[in-house]
Amino acid sequence: MKHSLLLYILIISIVSLSSAPIHSAENMEPKINLRPYCKIVTLSEAEEIADIVIHEKKFNQGFFGHSIINHDYEENIIDDDNIVIDHATGLMWHQSGSFKNISWKSAKRWVIKLNENGYAGFTDWRLPTLEEAVSLLEPSAKNGNQFIDPAFDKTQSSVWTCDSNISNSSLSLDRAWSVNFNYSLVSRMDIMIERKKVRPVRVYSGD
């Protein structure tokens, strides 16, 4: 009787374990949540971004550094459009982006056009925040001479973010943050003079 009871308990335990839900990587919540909305970012705030190692500060304009996020990239093609999903941050990236250097305002218009065309079937693409763009910086050159994963196109060597910066001289929004993958450089640039490329992003929800 005692042996039968033990056998019954063992069988119930095995059945319970085997019926436990299995969580696939695709259904898991992202490990790192990055700010998804645009804002005014001061230099001190930029230098305090989490999961970033700063190598050297640059003339009160930004810094050289890299991300320490352990990315989980997945390359895919949707409706003939190339995308890169980062399961670590829950973001879907345009695999390439604009092929010409354009102004910050033109970059915003470029993304609007991208949404009108429904790139990869989605209409919620946007310029990345500084946190999102900086997260792509690798600690070493992995894509030719660029500090970015080979999953991404090399053409977009320096890109705009949606985050602006206040000039100390005029207190006007005349600068915006950019990320340069050739030099692992994060810097604030004059939006009237500088020209950068675009690498759009959207939040990935498993769709």
C-alpha positions in Angstrom: 0.0 0.0 0.0 2.8 2.3 0.9 4.7 1.6 -2.3 1.5 2.2 -4.3 1.0 5.6 -2.7 4.6 6.6 -3.5 4.2 5.5 -7.1 0.9 7.5 -7.4 2.6 10.7 -6.0 5.6 10.2 -8.4 3.2 9.9 -11.4 1.3 13.0 -10.4 4.5 15.0 -10.1 5.8 13.9 -13.5 2.5 14.8 -15.2 2.4 18.2 -13.4 6.0 19.0 -14.6 5.3 17.9 -18.2 2.2 20.1 -18.4 4.0 23.3 -17.2 3.9 26.0 -19.8 7.1 26.5 -21.9 8.1 30.1 -22.5 9.9 30.5 -25.8 12.4 33.3 -26.4 9.9 35.0 -28.7 7.3 35.4 -25.9 9.7 36.6 -23.2 9.6 40.2 -22.1 12.7 42.2 -23.2 15.5 42.1 -20.6 16.3 45.8 -21.1 13.6 48.5 -21.4 14.8 51.7 -23.1 13.1 55.1 -23.1 10.8 55.1 -26.2 9.7 58.8 -26.2 11.7 61.9 -27.3 12.8 64.6 -24.9 15.4 67.3 -24.3 18.5 65.5 -23.0 21.2 67.5 -21.3 24.9 66.5 -21.5 24.9 65.3 -17.9 21.8 63.1 -18.6 23.5 61.7 -21.7 26.6 60.8 -19.7 24.4 59.0 -17.1 22.6 56.6 -19.5 22.4 53.1 -18.0 24.3 50.2 -19.6 26.9 52.6 -21.2 30.7 52.6 -20.7 32.3 56.0 -21.4 35.9 55.8 -22.8 36.5 59.5 -23.1 34.5 62.8 -22.9 34.6 65.0 -26.0 35.1 68.8 -25.6 31.9 69.2 -23.6 29.9 67.9 -26.7 29.5 64.3 -25.9 31.6 61.2 -25.4 33.2 58.1 -26.9 31.7 54.9 -25.5 29.8 51.7 -26.0 26.8 49.7 -24.8 27.2 46.7 -22.5 23.8 45.3 -23.4 23.9 41.6 -24.4 21.9 41.8 -27.6 19.8 39.0 -29.1 19.5 40.1 -32.8 17.3 38.3 -35.3 17.5 39.3 -39.0 14.3 39.0 -41.0 12.6 40.0 -44.2 9.0 41.2 -44.1 7.3 42.1 -47.4 10.7 42.3 -49.1 11.8 44.8 -46.4 14.9 44.0 -44.2 14.5 44.4 -40.5 16.5 43.5 -37.4 14.7 42.5 -34.1 16.6 42.8 -30.9 14.9 40.5 -28.4 17.0 41.9 -25.6 15.5 45.4 -25.8 12.2 44.6 -27.6 13.0 46.8 -30.5 12.6 46.3 -34.3 15.1 48.2 -36.3 15.2 49.2 -40.0 18.2 47.1 -41.2 19.6 50.1 -43.1 17.8 53.5 -43.4 18.5 56.6 -45.4 21.4 56.5 -47.9 22.0 60.2 -47.8 23.0 62.6 -45.1 20.1 64.9 -44.3 19.1 67.5 -41.7 17.4 66.7 -38.5 14.1 68.1 -39.7 14.4 66.3 -43.0 15.1 63.1 -41.0 11.7 63.5 -39.4 10.0 63.9 -42.8 11.9 60.9 -44.1 10.4 58.7 -41.3 6.9 60.1 -42.1 7.3 59.0 -45.7 8.5 55.6 -44.6 5.3 55.2 -42.6 3.2 56.3 -45.5 4.7 53.5 -47.5 4.2 51.0 -44.6 7.8 49.7 -44.4 7.7 46.0 -43.5 3.9 46.4 -43.1 4.2 48.9 -40.2 3.3 52.6 -39.9 4.8 53.4 -36.4 8.4 53.8 -37.3 10.2 56.8 -35.7 13.6 58.2 -35.0 15.3 56.4 -32.1 15.8 58.0 -28.7 19.4 58.6 -27.6 19.2 55.5 -25.3 18.0 53.4 -28.2 20.6 54.5 -30.7 23.5 54.3 -28.1 22.4 50.7 -27.3 23.7 49.7 -30.8 27.3 50.8 -30.1 29.5 47.7 -29.7 32.7 47.7 -27.6 34.8 46.9 -30.7 34.6 47.2 -34.5 32.5 44.3 -35.6 31.0 45.5 -38.9 34.1 46.4 -40.9 35.4 49.5 -39.2 32.1 50.2 -37.5 31.2 49.7 -33.8 27.9 48.0 -34.7 26.7 44.4 -35.2 27.1 43.0 -38.8 23.3 42.5 -38.8 23.0 46.2 -39.8 23.9 48.0 -43.0 27.2 49.9 -42.9 25.9 52.9 -45.0 24.3 54.5 -41.9 27.6 55.3 -40.2 26.3 58.3 -38.3 22.6 58.7 -37.4 20.2 61.2 -35.9 18.2 60.6 -32.7 14.9 62.2 -31.9 16.3 63.8 -28.7 17.1 67.5 -28.8 19.5 69.5 -26.7 19.4 73.1 -25.4 22.2 75.4 -26.4 23.7 77.3 -23.4 24.2 80.4 -25.6 20.7 80.9 -27.0 18.5 78.6 -24.9 16.9 77.4 -28.1 16.4 73.9 -29.4 19.1 74.2 -32.1 20.9 70.9 -31.4 20.1 67.3 -31.5 21.9 64.1 -30.4 23.6 61.8 -32.9 25.5 58.5 -32.7 28.5 57.8 -34.9 29.3 54.2 -35.4 32.6 54.8 -37.1 34.1 56.4 -34.0 31.8 55.1 -31.3 30.9 58.7 -30.7 27.8 60.2 -29.0 27.5 64.0 -29.6 25.1 66.8 -29.9 25.0 68.5 -33.3 23.7 71.8 -34.8 20.4 70.9 -36.5 20.8 73.8 -39.0 24.3 72.8 -40.2 25.0 69.1 -39.6 23.7 66.3 -41.8 23.3 62.7 -40.6 21.6 59.6 -41.8 18.5 57.9 -40.4 18.0 54.4 -38.9 14.4 54.1 -37.8 13.1 52.0 -35.0 9.8 50.8 -33.6 8.7 48.8 -30.5 8.5 45.0 -31.3 5.5 43.3 -29.9 5.8 39.9 -31.5 3.7 41.0 -34.5 
